[in-house]
Amino acid sequence: MEATSTAPGCPSCGRSMTGTAMVLARREEDGRRVCRGVWQCSDRHLWWRWSDRPDEPWEVCPHPERFGA
Ligand SMILES: [Zn+2]
């Protein structure tokens, strides 16, 4: 656990990621409207994750044309 940094590491290459967007979406699973945080590493891997579920694994963001840097 990194106590001094909140930047997550890329699940694919391990580089640190920076947030690029917050997306509000309806989650099919429980019908709630929840924000997804979109993060990208310096090798341009793009991931997102429900902001209220930080313990869940990253999912590949399927919209690089919208959220990628
Ligand atoms: Zn990466």
N, CA, C, O and the ligand as a Tripos MOL2 file, in Angstrom:
@<TRIPOS>MOLECULE
protein
  277   275    70     0     0
PROTEIN
NO_CHARGES

@<TRIPOS>ATOM
      1 N           0.8310   -1.2100    0.0000 N.3       1 MET1
      2 CA          0.0000    0.0000    0.0000 C.3       1 MET1
      3 C           0.8640    1.2590    0.0000 C.2       1 MET1
      4 O           1.7400    1.4180    0.8500 O.2       1 MET1
      5 N           0.6180    2.1400   -0.9430 N.am      2 GLU2
      6 CA          1.2890    3.4260   -0.9910 C.3       2 GLU2
      7 C           0.5420    4.4110   -0.1170 C.2       2 GLU2
      8 O          -0.6200    4.7190   -0.3860 O.2       2 GLU2
      9 N           1.1830    4.9080    0.9150 N.am      3 ALA3
     10 CA          0.4990    5.8370    1.8080 C.3       3 ALA3
     11 C           0.6170    7.2770    1.3390 C.2       3 ALA3
     12 O          -0.2080    8.1190    1.6940 O.2       3 ALA3
     13 N           1.6440    7.5650    0.5390 N.am      4 THR4
     14 CA          1.9030    8.9530    0.1820 C.3       4 THR4
     15 C           1.3540    9.3370   -1.1810 C.2       4 THR4
     16 O           1.3100   10.5230   -1.5080 O.2       4 THR4
     17 N           0.9320    8.3640   -1.9900 N.am      5 SER5
     18 CA          0.4480    8.6900   -3.3200 C.3       5 SER5
     19 C          -0.9170    8.0540   -3.5600 C.2       5 SER5
     20 O          -1.1540    6.9100   -3.1730 O.2       5 SER5
     21 N          -1.8050    8.7990   -4.1960 N.am      6 THR6
     22 CA         -3.1120    8.2480   -4.5140 C.3       6 THR6
     23 C          -3.1910    7.8160   -5.9730 C.2       6 THR6
     24 O          -4.2140    7.2810   -6.4000 O.2       6 THR6
     25 N          -2.1220    8.0390   -6.7500 N.am      7 ALA7
     26 CA         -2.1460    7.6680   -8.1580 C.3       7 ALA7
     27 C          -2.0760    6.1540   -8.2980 C.2       7 ALA7
     28 O          -1.1060    5.5350   -7.8590 O.2       7 ALA7
     29 N          -3.0910    5.5550   -8.9030 N.am      8 PRO8
     30 CA         -3.0740    4.1030   -9.0730 C.3       8 PRO8
     31 C          -2.1250    3.6820  -10.1850 C.2       8 PRO8
     32 O          -1.8070    4.4670  -11.0780 O.2       8 PRO8
     33 N          -1.6830    2.4470  -10.1200 N.am      9 GLY9
     34 CA         -0.8140    1.9250  -11.1590 C.3       9 GLY9
     35 C          -1.6290    1.2450  -12.2440 C.2       9 GLY9
     36 O          -2.6670    0.6460  -11.9650 O.2       9 GLY9
     37 N          -1.1560    1.3370  -13.4870 N.am     10 CYS10
     38 CA         -1.8420    0.6930  -14.6000 C.3      10 CYS10
     39 C          -1.8170   -0.8280  -14.4100 C.2      10 CYS10
     40 O          -0.7520   -1.4040  -14.1890 O.2      10 CYS10
     41 N          -2.9870   -1.4830  -14.4960 N.am     11 PRO11
     42 CA         -3.0300   -2.9390  -14.3250 C.3      11 PRO11
     43 C          -2.2800   -3.6770  -15.4300 C.2      11 PRO11
     44 O          -1.8890   -4.8300  -15.2490 O.2      11 PRO11
     45 N          -2.0770   -3.0270  -16.5600 N.am     12 SER12
     46 CA         -1.4370   -3.6790  -17.6880 C.3      12 SER12
     47 C           0.0780   -3.5260  -17.6650 C.2      12 SER12
     48 O           0.8030   -4.5050  -17.8430 O.2      12 SER12
     49 N           0.5640   -2.3020  -17.4470 N.am     13 CYS13
     50 CA          2.0060   -2.0680  -17.5460 C.3      13 CYS13
     51 C           2.6270   -1.5500  -16.2580 C.2      13 CYS13
     52 O           3.8510   -1.4650  -16.1590 O.2      13 CYS13
     53 N           1.8040   -1.2010  -15.2620 N.am     14 GLY14
     54 CA          2.3430   -0.7880  -13.9760 C.3      14 GLY14
     55 C           2.7160    0.6810  -13.8760 C.2      14 GLY14
     56 O           3.0760    1.1430  -12.7930 O.2      14 GLY14
     57 N           2.6410    1.4390  -14.9820 N.am     15 ARG15
     58 CA          2.9380    2.8690  -14.9150 C.3      15 ARG15
     59 C           1.8440    3.5780  -14.1130 C.2      15 ARG15
     60 O           0.7100    3.1030  -14.0520 O.2      15 ARG15
     61 N           2.1810    4.6970  -13.5080 N.am     16 SER16
     62 CA          1.1650    5.4120  -12.7390 C.3      16 SER16
     63 C           0.1830    6.0900  -13.6990 C.2      16 SER16
     64 O           0.5410    6.5110  -14.7990 O.2      16 SER16
     65 N          -1.0600    6.1780  -13.2420 N.am     17 MET17
     66 CA         -2.1140    6.7190  -14.1010 C.3      17 MET17
     67 C          -2.5760    8.0810  -13.5930 C.2      17 MET17
     68 O          -2.4000    8.4180  -12.4230 O.2      17 MET17
     69 N          -3.1640    8.8500  -14.4940 N.am     18 THR18
     70 CA         -3.7730   10.1140  -14.1210 C.3      18 THR18
     71 C          -5.2310   10.0940  -14.5630 C.2      18 THR18
     72 O          -5.5760    9.4850  -15.5760 O.2      18 THR18
     73 N          -6.0750   10.7600  -13.7980 N.am     19 GLY19
     74 CA         -7.4940   10.8010  -14.1300 C.3      19 GLY19
     75 C          -7.7460   11.6900  -15.3330 C.2      19 GLY19
     76 O          -7.2000   12.7890  -15.4250 O.2      19 GLY19
     77 N          -8.5790   11.2150  -16.2630 N.am     20 THR20
     78 CA         -8.8820   12.0250  -17.4460 C.3      20 THR20
     79 C         -10.3380   12.4660  -17.4970 C.2      20 THR20
     80 O         -10.6630   13.4310  -18.1880 O.2      20 THR20
     81 N         -11.2230   11.7750  -16.7750 N.am     21 ALA21
     82 CA        -12.6450   12.1360  -16.8670 C.3      21 ALA21
     83 C         -13.4400   11.4740  -15.7540 C.2      21 ALA21
     84 O         -13.0210   10.4750  -15.1690 O.2      21 ALA21
     85 N         -14.6110   12.0680  -15.4750 N.am     22 MET22
     86 CA        -15.5890   11.4300  -14.6020 C.3      22 MET22
     87 C         -16.8640   11.3010  -15.4300 C.2      22 MET22
     88 O         -17.3270   12.2690  -16.0320 O.2      22 MET22
     89 N         -17.4140   10.1130  -15.4520 N.am     23 VAL23
     90 CA        -18.5760    9.8530  -16.2920 C.3      23 VAL23
     91 C         -19.7350    9.3680  -15.4300 C.2      23 VAL23
     92 O         -19.5980    8.4020  -14.6790 O.2      23 VAL23
     93 N         -20.8850   10.0490  -15.5430 N.am     24 LEU24
     94 CA        -22.0500    9.6010  -14.8040 C.3      24 LEU24
     95 C         -22.8210    8.6010  -15.6560 C.2      24 LEU24
     96 O         -23.1670    8.8900  -16.8020 O.2      24 LEU24
     97 N         -23.0870    7.4410  -15.1020 N.am     25 ALA25
     98 CA        -23.7610    6.3980  -15.8700 C.3      25 ALA25
     99 C         -24.7250    5.6370  -14.9770 C.2      25 ALA25
    100 O         -24.5690    5.6010  -13.7560 O.2      25 ALA25
    101 N         -25.7330    5.0240  -15.6120 N.am     26 ARG26
    102 CA        -26.6280    4.1700  -14.8440 C.3      26 ARG26
    103 C         -26.0430    2.7660  -14.8300 C.2      26 ARG26
    104 O         -25.7180    2.1980  -15.8730 O.2      26 ARG26
    105 N         -25.9170    2.2260  -13.6410 N.am     27 ARG27
    106 CA        -25.3220    0.8980  -13.5170 C.3      27 ARG27
    107 C         -26.4140   -0.1390  -13.6260 C.2      27 ARG27
    108 O         -27.3470   -0.1520  -12.8230 O.2      27 ARG27
    109 N         -26.3060   -1.0210  -14.6260 N.am     28 GLU28
    110 CA        -27.3270   -2.0410  -14.8730 C.3      28 GLU28
    111 C         -27.5530   -2.9060  -13.6460 C.2      28 GLU28
    112 O         -28.6780   -3.2860  -13.3220 O.2      28 GLU28
    113 N         -26.4750   -3.1980  -12.9890 N.am     29 GLU29
    114 CA        -26.4790   -4.1440  -11.8860 C.3      29 GLU29
    115 C         -27.4390   -3.7700  -10.7620 C.2      29 GLU29
    116 O         -28.1650   -4.6260  -10.2560 O.2      29 GLU29
    117 N         -27.4480   -2.4820  -10.3640 N.am     30 ASP30
    118 CA        -28.3160   -2.0910   -9.2580 C.3      30 ASP30
    119 C         -29.2050   -0.9030   -9.5950 C.2      30 ASP30
    120 O         -29.9160   -0.3990   -8.7260 O.2      30 ASP30
    121 N         -29.1750   -0.4410  -10.8620 N.am     31 GLY31
    122 CA        -30.0630    0.6230  -11.2960 C.3      31 GLY31
    123 C         -29.7140    2.0010  -10.7510 C.2      31 GLY31
    124 O         -30.4990    2.9370  -10.9040 O.2      31 GLY31
    125 N         -28.5710    2.1440  -10.1300 N.am     32 ARG32
    126 CA        -28.1800    3.4320   -9.5720 C.3      32 ARG32
    127 C         -27.3950    4.2470  -10.5760 C.2      32 ARG32
    128 O         -26.7540    3.7030  -11.4750 O.2      32 ARG32
    129 N         -27.4530    5.5720  -10.4130 N.am     33 ARG33
    130 CA        -26.6180    6.4510  -11.2350 C.3      33 ARG33
    131 C         -25.3370    6.7240  -10.4660 C.2      33 ARG33
    132 O         -25.3600    7.3040   -9.3800 O.2      33 ARG33
    133 N         -24.2440    6.3090  -11.0310 N.am     34 VAL34
    134 CA        -22.9660    6.3560  -10.3380 C.3      34 VAL34
    135 C         -21.8970    6.9130  -11.2700 C.2      34 VAL34
    136 O         -21.9550    6.7210  -12.4850 O.2      34 VAL34
    137 N         -20.9340    7.5970  -10.6940 N.am     35 CYS35
    138 CA        -19.8090    8.1100  -11.4790 C.3      35 CYS35
    139 C         -18.7640    7.0260  -11.6930 C.2      35 CYS35
    140 O         -18.4800    6.2010  -10.8240 O.2      35 CYS35
    141 N         -18.2040    7.0730  -12.9090 N.am     36 ARG36
    142 CA        -17.0570    6.2380  -13.2110 C.3      36 ARG36
    143 C         -15.8600    7.1540  -13.3880 C.2      36 ARG36
    144 O         -15.9440    8.1610  -14.0910 O.2      36 ARG36
    145 N         -14.7660    6.8150  -12.7650 N.am     37 GLY37
    146 CA        -13.5440    7.5780  -12.9820 C.3      37 GLY37
    147 C         -12.7440    6.9340  -14.0980 C.2      37 GLY37
    148 O         -12.4930    5.7290  -14.0770 O.2      37 GLY37
    149 N         -12.3350    7.7560  -15.0940 N.am     38 VAL38
    150 CA        -11.5360    7.2440  -16.2060 C.3      38 VAL38
    151 C         -10.0780    7.6380  -15.9830 C.2      38 VAL38
    152 O          -9.7770    8.8000  -15.7090 O.2      38 VAL38
    153 N          -9.1860    6.6760  -16.1010 N.am     39 TRP39
    154 CA         -7.7620    6.9020  -15.8400 C.3      39 TRP39
    155 C          -6.9310    6.3810  -16.9960 C.2      39 TRP39
    156 O          -7.2760    5.3920  -17.6440 O.2      39 TRP39
    157 N          -5.8140    7.0800  -17.2410 N.am     40 GLN40
    158 CA         -4.9410    6.6710  -18.3390 C.3      40 GLN40
    159 C          -3.4860    6.7280  -17.8950 C.2      40 GLN40
    160 O          -3.0780    7.6380  -17.1730 O.2      40 GLN40
    161 N          -2.7130    5.7480  -18.3340 N.am     41 CYS41
    162 CA         -1.2880    5.7470  -17.9920 C.3      41 CYS41
    163 C          -0.4980    6.3940  -19.1230 C.2      41 CYS41
    164 O          -1.0540    6.7400  -20.1660 O.2      41 CYS41
    165 N           0.8090    6.5550  -18.9020 N.am     42 SER42
    166 CA          1.6370    7.2310  -19.8950 C.3      42 SER42
    167 C           1.8420    6.3850  -21.1470 C.2      42 SER42
    168 O           2.3320    6.8860  -22.1590 O.2      42 SER42
    169 N           1.4710    5.1100  -21.0880 N.am     43 ASP43
    170 CA          1.5470    4.2570  -22.2640 C.3      43 ASP43
    171 C           0.1880    4.1720  -22.9670 C.2      43 ASP43
    172 O          -0.0230    3.3230  -23.8330 O.2      43 ASP43
    173 N          -0.7270    5.0640  -22.5780 N.am     44 ARG44
    174 CA         -2.0330    5.2450  -23.2160 C.3      44 ARG44
    175 C          -2.9940    4.0840  -23.0130 C.2      44 ARG44
    176 O          -3.9190    3.9090  -23.8060 O.2      44 ARG44
    177 N          -2.7980    3.2940  -21.9800 N.am     45 HIS45
    178 CA         -3.8330    2.3290  -21.6190 C.3      45 HIS45
    179 C          -4.9290    3.0920  -20.8930 C.2      45 HIS45
    180 O          -4.6400    3.9330  -20.0410 O.2      45 HIS45
    181 N          -6.1820    2.8080  -21.2220 N.am     46 LEU46
    182 CA         -7.2990    3.5630  -20.6640 C.3      46 LEU46
    183 C          -8.2030    2.6190  -19.8640 C.2      46 LEU46
    184 O          -8.6450    1.5850  -20.3640 O.2      46 LEU46
    185 N          -8.4610    2.9980  -18.6290 N.am     47 TRP47
    186 CA         -9.2380    2.1660  -17.7260 C.3      47 TRP47
    187 C         -10.3120    2.9960  -17.0530 C.2      47 TRP47
    188 O         -10.2180    4.2220  -16.9970 O.2      47 TRP47
    189 N         -11.3320    2.3260  -16.5420 N.am     48 TRP48
    190 CA        -12.2900    3.0250  -15.7020 C.3      48 TRP48
    191 C         -12.8120    2.0900  -14.6320 C.2      48 TRP48
    192 O         -12.6310    0.8740  -14.6840 O.2      48 TRP48
    193 N         -13.4760    2.7140  -13.6470 N.am     49 ARG49
    194 CA        -13.9110    1.9690  -12.4810 C.3      49 ARG49
    195 C         -14.9780    2.7930  -11.7760 C.2      49 ARG49
    196 O         -14.9140    4.0230  -11.7670 O.2      49 ARG49
    197 N         -15.9620    2.1150  -11.1840 N.am     50 TRP50
    198 CA        -16.9990    2.8100  -10.4140 C.3      50 TRP50
    199 C         -16.3490    3.5430   -9.2570 C.2      50 TRP50
    200 O         -15.5410    2.9720   -8.5260 O.2      50 TRP50
    201 N         -16.7040    4.8090   -9.0920 N.am     51 SER51
    202 CA        -16.0180    5.5940   -8.0550 C.3      51 SER51
    203 C         -16.4220    5.1660   -6.6480 C.2      51 SER51
    204 O         -15.7090    5.4530   -5.6870 O.2      51 SER51
    205 N         -17.5500    4.4880   -6.5180 N.am     52 ASP52
    206 CA        -17.9460    4.0350   -5.1780 C.3      52 ASP52
    207 C         -17.4880    2.6100   -4.9000 C.2      52 ASP52
    208 O         -17.8120    2.0380   -3.8590 O.2      52 ASP52
    209 N         -16.7380    2.0430   -5.8290 N.am     53 ARG53
    210 CA        -16.2450    0.6760   -5.6310 C.3      53 ARG53
    211 C         -14.7520    0.6030   -5.9030 C.2      53 ARG53
    212 O         -14.3180   -0.0830   -6.8280 O.2      53 ARG53
    213 N         -13.9590    1.3150   -5.0930 N.am     54 PRO54
    214 CA        -12.5100    1.3690   -5.3580 C.3      54 PRO54
    215 C         -11.7930    0.0440   -5.1800 C.2      54 PRO54
    216 O         -10.6330   -0.0940   -5.5700 O.2      54 PRO54
    217 N         -12.4700   -0.9260   -4.5980 N.am     55 ASP55
    218 CA        -11.8120   -2.2150   -4.3910 C.3      55 ASP55
    219 C         -12.0140   -3.1720   -5.5590 C.2      55 ASP55
    220 O         -11.4130   -4.2460   -5.6000 O.2      55 ASP55
    221 N         -12.8750   -2.7730   -6.5220 N.am     56 GLU56
    222 CA        -13.1010   -3.6570   -7.6610 C.3      56 GLU56
    223 C         -11.9920   -3.5030   -8.6890 C.2      56 GLU56
    224 O         -11.3420   -2.4590   -8.7480 O.2      56 GLU56
    225 N         -11.7680   -4.5330   -9.4980 N.am     57 PRO57
    226 CA        -10.7020   -4.4360  -10.5090 C.3      57 PRO57
    227 C         -11.0440   -3.4160  -11.5870 C.2      57 PRO57
    228 O         -12.2160   -3.1460  -11.8490 O.2      57 PRO57
    229 N         -10.0110   -2.8510  -12.2100 N.am     58 TRP58
    230 CA        -10.1980   -1.9210  -13.3190 C.3      58 TRP58
    231 C         -10.8120   -2.6440  -14.5070 C.2      58 TRP58
    232 O         -10.5470   -3.8240  -14.7410 O.2      58 TRP58
    233 N         -11.6490   -1.9060  -15.2630 N.am     59 GLU59
    234 CA        -12.1600   -2.4370  -16.5240 C.3      59 GLU59
    235 C         -11.5890   -1.5860  -17.6480 C.2      59 GLU59
    236 O         -11.3660   -0.3870  -17.4810 O.2      59 GLU59
    237 N         -11.3540   -2.2210  -18.8040 N.am     60 VAL60
    238 CA        -10.8760   -1.4650  -19.9550 C.3      60 VAL60
    239 C         -11.9680   -0.4950  -20.3840 C.2      60 VAL60
    240 O         -13.1130   -0.9000  -20.5840 O.2      60 VAL60
    241 N         -11.6230    0.7830  -20.5260 N.am     61 CYS61
    242 CA        -12.5940    1.7750  -20.9860 C.3      61 CYS61
    243 C         -12.7870    1.6110  -22.4900 C.2      61 CYS61
    244 O         -11.8250    1.7010  -23.2530 O.2      61 CYS61
    245 N         -14.0290    1.3680  -22.9190 N.am     62 PRO62
    246 CA        -14.2750    1.1040  -24.3380 C.3      62 PRO62
    247 C         -14.4420    2.3720  -25.1780 C.2      62 PRO62
    248 O         -14.8240    2.2750  -26.3450 O.2      62 PRO62
    249 N         -14.1710    3.5510  -24.6290 N.am     63 HIS63
    250 CA        -14.3710    4.7910  -25.3780 C.3      63 HIS63
    251 C         -13.1140    5.6600  -25.4520 C.2      63 HIS63
    252 O         -13.1410    6.8170  -25.0320 O.2      63 HIS63
    253 N         -12.0170    5.1180  -25.9790 N.am     64 PRO64
    254 CA        -10.7620    5.9030  -26.0210 C.3      64 PRO64
    255 C         -10.9180    7.1640  -26.8510 C.2      64 PRO64
    256 O         -10.2120    8.1430  -26.6070 O.2      64 PRO64
    257 N         -11.8220    7.1720  -27.8270 N.am     65 GLU65
    258 CA        -11.9810    8.3580  -28.6570 C.3      65 GLU65
    259 C         -12.6180    9.5080  -27.8960 C.2      65 GLU65
    260 O         -12.4980   10.6680  -28.2880 O.2      65 GLU65
    261 N         -13.3020    9.1740  -26.7950 N.am     66 ARG66
    262 CA        -13.9590   10.2210  -26.0030 C.3      66 ARG66
    263 C         -13.1070   10.6510  -24.8140 C.2      66 ARG66
    264 O         -13.0810   11.8300  -24.4610 O.2      66 ARG66
    265 N         -12.4140    9.7040  -24.2010 N.am     67 PHE67
    266 CA        -11.7570   10.0060  -22.9260 C.3      67 PHE67
    267 C         -10.2470    9.9130  -22.9780 C.2      67 PHE67
    268 O          -9.5780   10.3450  -22.0390 O.2      67 PHE67
    269 N          -9.6920    9.3670  -24.0400 N.am     68 GLY68
    270 CA         -8.2440    9.2160  -24.1130 C.3      68 GLY68
    271 C          -7.5440   10.5470  -24.3450 C.2      68 GLY68
    272 O          -8.1260   11.4730  -24.9110 O.2      68 GLY68
    273 N          -6.3110   10.6380  -23.9140 N.am     69 ALA69
    274 CA         -5.5540   11.8810  -24.0880 C.3      69 ALA69
    275 C          -4.8530   11.8720  -25.4440 C.2      69 ALA69
    276 O          -4.1610   12.8300  -25.7880 O.2      69 ALA69
    277 ZN         -0.4190    1.0760  -19.0240 Zn       70 ZN70
@<TRIPOS>BOND
     1     1     2 1
     2     2     3 1
     3     3     4 2
     4     3     5 am
     5     5     6 1
     6     6     7 1
     7     7     8 2
     8     7     9 am
     9     9    10 1
    10    10    11 1
    11    11    12 2
    12    11    13 am
    13    13    14 1
    14    14    15 1
    15    15    16 2
    16    15    17 am
    17    17    18 1
    18    18    19 1
    19    19    20 2
    20    19    21 am
    21    21    22 1
    22    22    23 1
    23    23    24 2
    24    23    25 am
    25    25    26 1
    26    26    27 1
    27    27    28 2
    28    27    29 am
    29    29    30 1
    30    30    31 1
    31    31    32 2
    32    31    33 am
    33    33    34 1
    34    34    35 1
    35    35    36 2
    36    35    37 am
    37    37    38 1
    38    38    39 1
    39    39    40 2
    40    39    41 am
    41    41    42 1
    42    42    43 1
    43    43    44 2
    44    43    45 am
    45    45    46 1
    46    46    47 1
    47    47    48 2
    48    47    49 am
    49    49    50 1
    50    50    51 1
    51    51    52 2
    52    51    53 am
    53    53    54 1
    54    54    55 1
    55    55    56 2
    56    55    57 am
    57    57    58 1
    58    58    59 1
    59    59    60 2
    60    59    61 am
    61    61    62 1
    62    62    63 1
    63    63    64 2
    64    63    65 am
    65    65    66 1
    66    66    67 1
    67    67    68 2
    68    67    69 am
    69    69    70 1
    70    70    71 1
    71    71    72 2
    72    71    73 am
    73    73    74 1
    74    74    75 1
    75    75    76 2
    76    75    77 am
    77    77    78 1
    78    78    79 1
    79    79    80 2
    80    79    81 am
    81    81    82 1
    82    82    83 1
    83    83    84 2
    84    83    85 am
    85    85    86 1
    86    86    87 1
    87    87    88 2
    88    87    89 am
    89    89    90 1
    90    90    91 1
    91    91    92 2
    92    91    93 am
    93    93    94 1
    94    94    95 1
    95    95    96 2
    96    95    97 am
    97    97    98 1
    98    98    99 1
    99    99   100 2
   100    99   101 am
   101   101   102 1
   102   102   103 1
   103   103   104 2
   104   103   105 am
   105   105   106 1
   106   106   107 1
   107   107   108 2
   108   107   109 am
   109   109   110 1
   110   110   111 1
   111   111   112 2
   112   111   113 am
   113   113   114 1
   114   114   115 1
   115   115   116 2
   116   115   117 am
   117   117   118 1
   118   118   119 1
   119   119   120 2
   120   119   121 am
   121   121   122 1
   122   122   123 1
   123   123   124 2
   124   123   125 am
   125   125   126 1
   126   126   127 1
   127   127   128 2
   128   127   129 am
   129   129   130 1
   130   130   131 1
   131   131   132 2
   132   131   133 am
   133   133   134 1
   134   134   135 1
   135   135   136 2
   136   135   137 am
   137   137   138 1
   138   138   139 1
   139   139   140 2
   140   139   141 am
   141   141   142 1
   142   142   143 1
   143   143   144 2
   144   143   145 am
   145   145   146 1
   146   146   147 1
   147   147   148 2
   148   147   149 am
   149   149   150 1
   150   150   151 1
   151   151   152 2
   152   151   153 am
   153   153   154 1
   154   154   155 1
   155   155   156 2
   156   155   157 am
   157   157   158 1
   158   158   159 1
   159   159   160 2
   160   159   161 am
   161   161   162 1
   162   162   163 1
   163   163   164 2
   164   163   165 am
   165   165   166 1
   166   166   167 1
   167   167   168 2
   168   167   169 am
   169   169   170 1
   170   170   171 1
   171   171   172 2
   172   171   173 am
   173   173   174 1
   174   174   175 1
   175   175   176 2
   176   175   177 am
   177   177   178 1
   178   178   179 1
   179   179   180 2
   180   179   181 am
   181   181   182 1
   182   182   183 1
   183   183   184 2
   184   183   185 am
   185   185   186 1
   186   186   187 1
   187   187   188 2
   188   187   189 am
   189   189   190 1
   190   190   191 1
   191   191   192 2
   192   191   193 am
   193   193   194 1
   194   194   195 1
   195   195   196 2
   196   195   197 am
   197   197   198 1
   198   198   199 1
   199   199   200 2
   200   199   201 am
   201   201   202 1
   202   202   203 1
   203   203   204 2
   204   203   205 am
   205   205   206 1
   206   206   207 1
   207   207   208 2
   208   207   209 am
   209   209   210 1
   210   210   211 1
   211   211   212 2
   212   211   213 am
   213   213   214 1
   214   214   215 1
   215   215   216 2
   216   215   217 am
   217   217   218 1
   218   218   219 1
   219   219   220 2
   220   219   221 am
   221   221   222 1
   222   222   223 1
   223   223   224 2
   224   223   225 am
   225   225   226 1
   226   226   227 1
   227   227   228 2
   228   227   229 am
   229   229   230 1
   230   230   231 1
   231   231   232 2
   232   231   233 am
   233   233   234 1
   234   234   235 1
   235   235   236 2
   236   235   237 am
   237   237   238 1
   238   238   239 1
   239   239   240 2
   240   239   241 am
   241   241   242 1
   242   242   243 1
   243   243   244 2
   244   243   245 am
   245   245   246 1
   246   246   247 1
   247   247   248 2
   248   247   249 am
   249   249   250 1
   250   250   251 1
   251   251   252 2
   252   251   253 am
   253   253   254 1
   254   254   255 1
   255   255   256 2
   256   255   257 am
   257   257   258 1
   258   258   259 1
   259   259   260 2
   260   259   261 am
   261   261   262 1
   262   262   263 1
   263   263   264 2
   264   263   265 am
   265   265   266 1
   266   266   267 1
   267   267   268 2
   268   267   269 am
   269   269   270 1
   270   270   271 1
   271   271   272 2
   272   271   273 am
   273   273   274 1
   274   274   275 1
   275   275   276 2
@<TRIPOS>SUBSTRUCTURE
     1 MET1         2 RESIDUE 1 A MET
     2 GLU2         6 RESIDUE 1 A GLU
     3 ALA3        10 RESIDUE 1 A ALA
     4 THR4        14 RESIDUE 1 A THR
     5 SER5        18 RESIDUE 1 A SER
     6 THR6        22 RESIDUE 1 A THR
     7 ALA7        26 RESIDUE 1 A ALA
     8 PRO8        30 RESIDUE 1 A PRO
     9 GLY9        34 RESIDUE 1 A GLY
    10 CYS10       38 RESIDUE 1 A CYS
    11 PRO11       42 RESIDUE 1 A PRO
    12 SER12       46 RESIDUE 1 A SER
    13 CYS13       50 RESIDUE 1 A CYS
    14 GLY14       54 RESIDUE 1 A GLY
    15 ARG15       58 RESIDUE 1 A ARG
    16 SER16       62 RESIDUE 1 A SER
    17 MET17       66 RESIDUE 1 A MET
    18 THR18       70 RESIDUE 1 A THR
    19 GLY19       74 RESIDUE 1 A GLY
    20 THR20       78 RESIDUE 1 A THR
    21 ALA21       82 RESIDUE 1 A ALA
    22 MET22       86 RESIDUE 1 A MET
    23 VAL23       90 RESIDUE 1 A VAL
    24 LEU24       94 RESIDUE 1 A LEU
    25 ALA25       98 RESIDUE 1 A ALA
    26 ARG26      102 RESIDUE 1 A ARG
    27 ARG27      106 RESIDUE 1 A ARG
    28 GLU28      110 RESIDUE 1 A GLU
    29 GLU29      114 RESIDUE 1 A GLU
    30 ASP30      118 RESIDUE 1 A ASP
    31 GLY31      122 RESIDUE 1 A GLY
    32 ARG32      126 RESIDUE 1 A ARG
    33 ARG33      130 RESIDUE 1 A ARG
    34 VAL34      134 RESIDUE 1 A VAL
    35 CYS35      138 RESIDUE 1 A CYS
    36 ARG36      142 RESIDUE 1 A ARG
    37 GLY37      146 RESIDUE 1 A GLY
    38 VAL38      150 RESIDUE 1 A VAL
    39 TRP39      154 RESIDUE 1 A TRP
    40 GLN40      158 RESIDUE 1 A GLN
    41 CYS41      162 RESIDUE 1 A CYS
    42 SER42      166 RESIDUE 1 A SER
    43 ASP43      170 RESIDUE 1 A ASP
    44 ARG44      174 RESIDUE 1 A ARG
    45 HIS45      178 RESIDUE 1 A HIS
    46 LEU46      182 RESIDUE 1 A LEU
    47 TRP47      186 RESIDUE 1 A TRP
    48 TRP48      190 RESIDUE 1 A TRP
    49 ARG49      194 RESIDUE 1 A ARG
    50 TRP50      198 RESIDUE 1 A TRP
    51 SER51      202 RESIDUE 1 A SER
    52 ASP52      206 RESIDUE 1 A ASP
    53 ARG53      210 RESIDUE 1 A ARG
    54 PRO54      214 RESIDUE 1 A PRO
    55 ASP55      218 RESIDUE 1 A ASP
    56 GLU56      222 RESIDUE 1 A GLU
    57 PRO57      226 RESIDUE 1 A PRO
    58 TRP58      230 RESIDUE 1 A TRP
    59 GLU59      234 RESIDUE 1 A GLU
    60 VAL60      238 RESIDUE 1 A VAL
    61 CYS61      242 RESIDUE 1 A CYS
    62 PRO62      246 RESIDUE 1 A PRO
    63 HIS63      250 RESIDUE 1 A HIS
    64 PRO64      254 RESIDUE 1 A PRO
    65 GLU65      258 RESIDUE 1 A GLU
    66 ARG66      262 RESIDUE 1 A ARG
    67 PHE67      266 RESIDUE 1 A PHE
    68 GLY68      270 RESIDUE 1 A GLY
    69 ALA69      274 RESIDUE 1 A ALA
    70 ZN70       277 GROUP 0 **** ****
